[in-house]
Amino acid sequence: MDPKFSMHLLGSLGPPTEHRFLVAVSGGMDSVVLAHMLQACGYSFALAHVNYKLRGVDSDLDQKFVESLAQSFQVDCYSKSEPIKPEASGIQEKARKLRYAFFEEIKNTYGFDAVLTAHHSDDQLETFFMRLSRGSGLAGLGGIRERNGFLIRPLLHFSKKVLLSYAKENKLQWREDISNSSTKYLRNAIRHNVIPAFLSSSPQAATNTLESIRHIAETFDVISLQLNDIKAQWKENNEFIEIPIVSLNTLVPQSFWMHHLFSMYGFDQEEIIKLLQTHSGKKCTSSSHELRRERNHLVLQKKSPKSKMTQEQYLVPITGIKTPIELQIKTTGFDDESSNSCVLLDADTLDFPLVLRRWKTGDVFHPSGMLGKKKLSKFFKDEKMSSLEKQEQWLLCSGSAIVWIVGKRINRKFEATSPMSTLQIKLQ
């Protein structure tokens, strides 16, 4: 074998004695060449193939060919039938997800070090133009990565022409997928219509474009490091992330950074910019997350059933309650003095069962230690409570009247006035 291939595999995959690979083989020329190279270099490997049944007998013949190829190499072959209806939408994307899920399952089950695919530089060019036509950002325009998770693409630096020459020199046999000649799919249309015209424009068109793709990938890697530095200033809790606004306002250009910081959560950069310019309490939502503006920071929270509990109510009998929070109620034998988590109330003023609920607009109460009444929203503001804290705050009520902002302040109209009618409620 040409030393340039063996040296490249050695640099890409490491010494043959150190690893065991699963090779994705369709039966086409590219993957057959990869398997042949691995055997020639002494690597330990097995083959994997997925039959989508899209081409009837031809698909079954592809599977038989791959299984025979594995026998000729004296290696294991893992094949699977995953039929896809020809009329289904997004066939190529469905097929991609199916095969990679299968490859990962086999890798994990049988202890392979990685899955190898036979992507080459022509695939890289096609992918670039596909993503360019779809308006991809830097991550997409950076093309196919040689290493991505459990996947390694050791032939990415070689052209299809070079691999075809290798196949002919070594008298290899492979299967031709007749669907590759159809322009029904975007990749095929780019392969047959766009790439030839583009490459004919300059002898260096392919080389220069591949170099540009490499530069874009490196640029994105540098940006990713900067993004990590920015996110290092974010404070992560179990259920939410606090993001200092000052760390966002200094980023220029703002739309660029807001896109790269928040698009993964489903937000558009313009939404974030508007949120930074508005006042506390405003929020925007995506299909998966909620982002709220506070005084000095944003609060990023994943949507969950818990966030839907704001309108729920729970009846609290004289015996107390254990969920969603635990409240113990005693009419005698008080063991604690009054505090934020333990209150003494006048039992004669309470109508059981009490009601435990979240706050709503218009709520008012008469704070202990003060004259007059106060809007709950004003109380929250004075307490400097965040939107998340307000959302999570429980109120204990008697009828429609707020008795206790649990853990914070009681309504003075329900304060204990006589030992004979005192009742203790304690937050556990």
Secondary structure, DSSP 8 states (H G I E B T S, - for coil): --HHHHHHHHHHH--TTS-EEEEE--SSHHHHHHHHHHHHHT-EEEEEEEE--TTTHHHHHHHHHHHHHHHHHT--EEEEE----TT-SSHHHHHHHHHHHHHHHHHHHHT-SEEE----HHHHHHHHHHHHHTT--HHHHT---SEETTEE-TTTTS-HHHHHHHHHHTT------GGGG--SSHHHHIIIIIHHHHHTT-TTHHHHHHHHHHHHHHHHHHHHHHHHHHHTTSEE-SSEEEEEHHHHHT-SSHHHHHHHHHGGGT--HHHHHHHHHS-TT-EEE-SSEEEEE-SSEEEEEE--GGGGGGG-EEEE-TT-B-SSS-EEEESS---S--BTTEEEEEGGG--SSEEEEE--TT-EE-BTTSSS-EEHHHHHHHTT--HHHHHH-EEEEETTEEEEETTTEEBGGGB---GGGEEEEEE-
